[in-house]
Amino acid sequence: MAQYTLGLSTPEGYKGYGDEQGDKNLRNAIAKKMYGNLGISWSEVFISDGAQCDLARVQMLFGSNLTIAVQDPTFPGYVDIGVIMGQTGEFCEKTLKYKKIAYMPCGPENNFFPDFSKIPRTDIIFFCSPNNPTGQAASKEQLEELVQIAKENGSIIVYDTAYACYISDESPKSIYEIAGAKEVAIEISSFSKFAGFTGVRLGWAVVPDELMFSGGSQVSRDFDRIVTTCFNGASSISQIGGLACISDNGYKAIEDVIDIYKENAKILVDTFTSLGMEVYGGINSPYAWVHFPGCKSWDIFAEILEKTHIITVPGCGFGPGGEGFIRVSGFGSKENVEKACKRLKSLFG
């Protein structure tokens, strides 16, 4: 990245606007490295400035005259962008939910997977695996059910795999590992969580050619129009960095860092477990999801912050189903995580 950036200051190295859909070399590298034998073509990969922006462009693509379903709890961006797009209806203070959203409870009581017999049909299903904030990755059998439901209902799945690189068991890392998924799903991912590109900004969306609107036209053609109209393409510097990350040497270095964060997450889970607390995540995610029955998330957040100087995330920020939980991240050095755990044991032990 540094060499490329310096080259931009020279007549020989200067690069202007690139393809809005992204550099072909990077698109091809992602298709091969991340999707292997799953049959994803480079032309179905759209490079972006991060998953959050892709979510906004996808929701712009779909417009406001539709219905959406989200996991509860889940990443709040799906709902927040939906509010801006006019997809959600009014907010109900009593239920803490938007009236036009179908909330899919995903908690310990149902193994963190929705009971679709109780969920109304929607046009779009937002699904995050591993889930942020619970850290739970859907199994192959669960995703087969999700794909089947989408087919039966004529729904499109927007599948978020931002934390897929942390999956440690046999759970699928891509929705396209499920037969028929290319007919019903868009997949969105990011370099932020596995390569630390939170400030560099780089992500991608996969929109398969097989995915069609009910009228028979390709979704990818309309998404391409959205991208080329509303976006001038990801930074060429970021894209060069992305190529380096998914080279053989780059990817190996990233895996070594991921192993550190996985170990940190295990330390967090073991700490809360030793304190007799109900804790989830930390196996397929770099964070722990901790339950404090009978307590408000913000109260727990404030107590931990004031007494230990540790920042957590209140669970209620991820939806009403997150009330009473906090999310505790393992991003950071092992030394700092161990120091934090010592303080937590002192507070709750």
C-alpha positions as CSV (number, residue, x, y, z in Angstrom):
1,M,0.0,0.0,0.0
2,A,2.8,2.4,0.9
3,Q,4.7,1.8,-2.3
4,Y,1.5,2.2,-4.4
5,T,0.6,5.4,-2.5
6,L,4.0,6.9,-3.2
7,G,3.6,6.0,-6.8
8,L,0.5,8.1,-7.1
9,S,2.7,11.2,-6.8
10,T,4.5,10.3,-10.1
11,P,3.3,10.6,-13.7
12,E,4.0,6.9,-14.2
13,G,2.2,5.7,-11.1
14,Y,-0.8,8.1,-11.0
15,K,-4.2,6.4,-11.3
16,G,-7.5,8.2,-11.8
17,Y,-11.0,6.9,-11.5
18,G,-11.3,3.1,-11.6
19,D,-14.3,0.9,-12.3
20,E,-17.1,1.6,-9.8
21,Q,-17.6,-2.1,-9.3
22,G,-14.0,-2.5,-8.2
23,D,-10.6,-3.5,-9.6
24,K,-11.0,-6.7,-11.6
25,N,-8.0,-8.3,-10.0
26,L,-9.4,-7.8,-6.6
27,R,-12.9,-9.0,-7.6
28,N,-11.3,-12.1,-9.1
29,A,-9.1,-12.7,-6.1
30,I,-12.1,-12.5,-3.7
31,A,-14.1,-14.9,-5.9
32,K,-11.3,-17.5,-5.8
33,K,-10.1,-17.0,-2.2
34,M,-13.3,-16.5,-0.4
35,Y,-15.7,-18.7,-2.5
36,G,-13.4,-21.3,-4.0
37,N,-15.5,-24.0,-5.6
38,L,-18.9,-22.4,-4.8
39,G,-19.3,-21.1,-8.3
40,I,-19.1,-17.4,-7.7
41,S,-17.8,-15.4,-10.7
42,W,-15.6,-12.3,-10.4
43,S,-18.4,-10.3,-12.2
44,E,-20.8,-11.1,-9.4
45,V,-18.5,-9.5,-6.8
46,F,-18.9,-5.7,-6.2
47,I,-16.1,-4.0,-4.3
48,S,-17.2,-1.3,-1.8
49,D,-16.0,1.1,0.9
50,G,-17.4,-1.3,3.6
51,A,-20.4,-3.4,4.5
52,Q,-22.3,-0.5,6.1
53,C,-22.3,1.3,2.8
54,D,-23.3,-1.8,0.9
55,L,-26.2,-2.2,3.2
56,A,-27.3,1.3,2.3
57,R,-27.0,0.7,-1.4
58,V,-28.9,-2.6,-1.2
59,Q,-31.7,-0.9,0.7
60,M,-31.7,1.9,-1.9
61,L,-32.0,-0.8,-4.5
62,F,-35.1,-2.3,-2.9
63,G,-36.8,1.1,-2.1
64,S,-39.3,1.9,0.6
65,N,-42.4,-0.1,-0.6
66,L,-41.5,-3.4,1.0
67,T,-41.4,-5.4,4.2
68,I,-38.2,-6.5,6.1
69,A,-37.4,-9.0,8.8
70,V,-34.4,-8.8,11.2
71,Q,-32.9,-11.0,13.8
72,D,-33.5,-9.8,17.4
73,P,-30.9,-8.9,18.6
74,T,-28.8,-8.0,15.6
75,F,-26.5,-5.3,14.1
76,P,-28.6,-2.1,14.2
77,G,-27.6,-0.8,10.8
78,Y,-30.3,-2.9,9.1
79,V,-33.0,-1.1,11.1
80,D,-31.4,2.3,11.1
81,I,-31.0,2.4,7.3
82,G,-34.5,1.0,6.9
83,V,-35.8,4.0,9.0
84,I,-34.1,6.4,6.6
85,M,-35.5,4.6,3.6
86,G,-39.0,4.6,5.0
87,Q,-39.3,0.9,5.3
88,T,-40.0,0.6,9.0
89,G,-43.2,2.5,10.0
90,E,-43.5,4.2,13.3
91,F,-41.6,3.4,16.4
92,C,-43.7,2.0,19.3
93,E,-42.4,3.2,22.7
94,K,-44.2,0.3,24.5
95,T,-42.6,-2.5,22.5
96,L,-39.4,-0.7,21.5
97,K,-40.0,-1.9,18.0
98,Y,-40.9,-0.4,14.6
99,K,-44.4,-1.4,13.5
100,K,-43.5,-2.6,10.0
101,I,-40.5,-4.7,10.9
102,A,-40.8,-8.4,11.5
103,Y,-38.5,-9.1,14.5
104,M,-37.1,-12.6,14.6
105,P,-36.3,-13.6,18.2
106,C,-32.8,-15.2,18.3
107,G,-31.9,-16.0,21.9
108,P,-30.8,-18.9,24.1
109,E,-34.4,-20.1,24.3
110,N,-34.5,-21.0,20.6
111,N,-30.9,-21.8,20.0
112,F,-30.4,-18.3,18.5
113,F,-32.4,-19.2,15.4
114,P,-35.9,-17.9,14.5
115,D,-39.0,-20.0,14.5
116,F,-40.2,-19.2,11.0
117,S,-43.7,-20.6,11.8
118,K,-44.2,-17.5,14.0
119,I,-42.6,-15.0,11.6
120,P,-44.8,-13.3,8.9
121,R,-43.7,-13.4,5.3
122,T,-41.5,-10.4,4.3
123,D,-39.8,-9.3,1.1
124,I,-36.4,-9.0,2.6
125,I,-34.7,-11.1,5.4
126,F,-31.6,-9.6,6.9
127,F,-29.5,-12.4,8.5
128,C,-26.1,-12.0,10.1
129,S,-23.9,-15.1,10.8
130,P,-22.0,-15.2,13.0
131,N,-24.5,-12.9,14.6
132,N,-23.5,-9.6,15.9
133,P,-23.9,-9.4,19.0
134,T,-24.6,-13.0,20.1
135,G,-21.6,-14.5,18.3
136,Q,-23.7,-17.5,17.2
137,A,-23.1,-19.0,13.7
138,A,-26.0,-20.7,12.0
139,S,-25.6,-24.4,11.2
140,K,-25.9,-25.9,7.7
141,E,-29.3,-27.3,8.6
142,Q,-30.5,-23.9,9.9
143,L,-29.3,-22.1,6.7
144,E,-31.0,-24.8,4.6
145,E,-34.2,-23.9,6.4
146,L,-33.6,-20.2,5.8
147,V,-33.0,-20.7,2.1
148,Q,-36.1,-22.9,1.8
149,I,-38.3,-20.3,3.6
150,A,-37.0,-17.6,1.2
151,K,-37.8,-19.7,-1.8
152,E,-41.3,-20.5,-0.5
153,N,-42.1,-16.9,0.3
154,G,-40.4,-15.2,-2.6
155,S,-38.1,-13.3,-0.3
156,I,-34.5,-12.1,-0.8
157,I,-32.0,-12.8,2.0
158,V,-29.4,-10.2,2.7
159,Y,-26.7,-12.3,4.4
160,D,-24.0,-10.5,6.4
161,T,-20.7,-12.4,6.9
162,A,-18.6,-9.7,8.4
163,Y,-17.3,-12.1,11.2
164,A,-17.3,-15.3,9.1
165,C,-13.5,-15.6,9.4
166,Y,-13.9,-16.3,13.1
167,I,-16.0,-19.4,12.6
168,S,-14.2,-22.3,14.3
169,D,-16.6,-25.2,13.9
170,E,-18.4,-26.7,10.9
171,S,-20.8,-23.8,10.4
172,P,-20.9,-22.5,6.8
173,K,-18.9,-19.3,6.2
174,S,-21.0,-18.4,3.2
175,I,-24.7,-18.7,2.4
176,Y,-23.6,-20.0,-1.0
177,E,-22.5,-23.3,0.7
178,I,-26.3,-24.0,0.7
179,A,-27.8,-25.5,-2.4
180,G,-30.1,-23.0,-4.1
181,A,-28.9,-20.0,-2.1
182,K,-27.7,-18.1,-5.2
183,E,-31.4,-17.9,-6.3
184,V,-32.4,-16.1,-3.1
185,A,-29.4,-14.4,-1.4
186,I,-27.1,-11.4,-1.6
187,E,-24.0,-11.7,0.5
188,I,-22.2,-8.8,2.1
189,S,-18.8,-8.9,3.7
190,S,-16.0,-6.7,4.9
191,F,-12.2,-6.4,5.3
192,S,-12.8,-4.5,8.6
193,K,-13.2,-7.4,11.0
194,F,-10.7,-9.9,9.6
195,A,-8.0,-7.5,8.2
196,G,-8.5,-4.5,10.5
197,F,-9.6,-2.2,7.7
198,T,-12.1,-0.3,9.9
199,G,-10.5,3.1,8.9
200,V,-9.1,2.0,5.6
201,R,-12.6,1.0,4.4
202,L,-13.0,-1.9,2.1
203,G,-15.7,-4.5,1.6
204,W,-17.7,-6.4,-1.0
205,A,-21.1,-7.6,-2.0
206,V,-21.9,-10.7,-4.0
207,V,-25.0,-10.5,-6.2
208,P,-25.4,-13.8,-8.1
209,D,-26.6,-13.8,-11.7
210,E,-29.3,-16.4,-10.7
211,L,-31.0,-13.9,-8.3
212,M,-34.1,-12.5,-10.0
213,F,-36.9,-10.1,-9.1
214,S,-40.4,-11.5,-9.2
215,G,-40.8,-10.0,-12.7
216,G,-37.8,-12.1,-14.0
217,S,-35.1,-9.4,-14.3
218,Q,-31.7,-9.8,-12.8
219,V,-31.1,-8.1,-9.4
220,S,-27.5,-7.8,-10.3
221,R,-28.2,-5.5,-13.2
222,D,-30.1,-3.1,-11.0
223,F,-27.5,-3.2,-8.3
224,D,-24.8,-2.5,-10.9
225,R,-26.8,0.6,-11.9
226,I,-27.1,1.7,-8.2
227,V,-23.3,1.3,-7.8
228,T,-22.3,3.1,-11.0
229,T,-24.7,5.9,-10.3
230,C,-24.2,6.6,-6.6
231,F,-20.5,5.5,-6.1
232,N,-17.2,6.3,-7.7
233,G,-15.6,3.1,-6.4
234,A,-13.5,2.2,-3.4
235,S,-10.1,3.9,-2.9
236,S,-7.5,2.4,-5.2
237,I,-5.1,2.4,-2.2
238,S,-7.6,0.3,-0.1
239,Q,-8.0,-2.1,-3.0
240,I,-4.3,-2.6,-3.3
241,G,-4.3,-3.4,0.4
242,G,-7.1,-5.8,-0.1
243,L,-5.2,-7.7,-2.7
244,A,-2.2,-7.9,-0.3
245,C,-4.5,-9.3,2.4
246,I,-5.8,-12.2,0.4
247,S,-2.4,-13.1,-1.1
248,D,-1.1,-16.4,0.4
249,N,1.3,-14.6,2.7
250,G,-1.1,-11.8,3.6
251,Y,-3.9,-14.2,4.5
252,K,-1.6,-16.4,6.6
253,A,-0.6,-13.2,8.6
254,I,-4.2,-12.3,9.1
255,E,-5.1,-15.8,10.3
256,D,-2.4,-15.5,12.9
257,V,-3.9,-12.2,14.2
258,I,-7.4,-13.8,14.2
259,D,-6.1,-16.6,16.4
260,I,-5.0,-14.0,18.9
261,Y,-8.5,-12.5,19.0
262,K,-10.1,-15.9,19.3
263,E,-7.8,-16.7,22.3
264,N,-8.8,-13.3,23.8
265,A,-12.5,-14.1,23.4
266,K,-12.0,-17.5,25.1
267,I,-10.3,-15.7,28.0
268,L,-13.4,-13.5,28.3
269,V,-15.8,-16.4,28.1
270,D,-13.8,-18.4,30.7
271,T,-13.7,-15.4,33.0
272,F,-17.5,-14.8,33.0
273,T,-18.1,-18.5,33.2
274,S,-15.9,-18.7,36.3
275,L,-18.0,-16.0,37.8
276,G,-21.1,-18.1,37.4
277,M,-22.6,-15.9,34.6
278,E,-24.6,-16.9,31.6
279,V,-22.3,-16.2,28.6
280,Y,-22.5,-17.0,24.9
281,G,-20.3,-16.4,21.9
282,G,-16.5,-16.5,21.9
283,I,-16.2,-19.6,19.7
284,N,-17.3,-18.3,16.3
285,S,-16.8,-14.7,17.2
286,P,-14.2,-12.3,18.8
287,Y,-16.7,-11.2,21.5
288,A,-18.7,-12.5,24.5
289,W,-22.4,-12.0,25.0
290,V,-23.1,-11.9,28.7
291,H,-26.5,-12.0,30.4
292,F,-27.4,-10.2,33.6
293,P,-30.9,-11.3,34.4
294,G,-33.2,-8.7,35.8
295,C,-30.8,-5.8,35.0
296,K,-30.9,-3.1,32.4
297,S,-28.1,-3.2,29.8
298,W,-27.2,0.5,30.3
299,D,-27.0,0.0,34.1
300,I,-24.5,-2.8,33.7
301,F,-22.6,-0.8,31.2
302,A,-22.4,2.2,33.5
303,E,-21.4,0.1,36.5
304,I,-18.6,-1.7,34.7
305,L,-17.3,1.6,33.2
306,E,-17.4,3.5,36.4
307,K,-15.8,0.8,38.6
308,T,-13.4,-0.9,36.2
309,H,-12.8,1.7,33.4
310,I,-13.8,-1.1,30.9
311,I,-16.0,-0.2,27.9
312,T,-18.6,-2.7,26.9
313,V,-21.6,-2.4,24.6
314,P,-25.1,-2.3,26.1
315,G,-27.2,-5.2,24.6
316,C,-30.3,-3.1,24.1
317,G,-28.5,-1.2,21.4
318,F,-28.9,-4.3,19.2
319,G,-32.7,-4.5,19.6
320,P,-35.2,-5.2,22.4
321,G,-34.0,-8.9,22.5
322,G,-30.6,-7.6,23.7
323,E,-32.0,-6.0,26.9
324,G,-30.2,-7.4,30.0
325,F,-27.1,-8.4,28.0
326,I,-23.7,-6.7,27.3
327,R,-21.3,-7.4,24.5
328,V,-17.6,-7.6,25.5
329,S,-15.0,-7.5,22.7
330,G,-11.7,-9.5,22.5
331,F,-10.2,-7.0,20.0
332,G,-7.0,-5.8,21.6
333,S,-3.8,-7.2,23.1
334,K,-3.9,-10.4,25.2
335,E,-2.2,-8.4,28.0
336,N,-5.0,-5.8,28.1
337,V,-7.7,-8.5,27.9
338,E,-6.2,-10.3,30.9
339,K,-5.9,-7.0,32.8
340,A,-9.6,-6.3,32.0
341,C,-10.6,-9.8,33.2
342,K,-8.8,-9.3,36.5
343,R,-10.8,-6.2,37.1
344,L,-14.0,-7.9,36.1
345,K,-13.3,-10.7,38.6
346,S,-12.6,-8.1,41.3
347,L,-16.0,-6.4,40.5
348,F,-18.2,-9.5,40.2
349,G,-16.3,-12.1,42.2
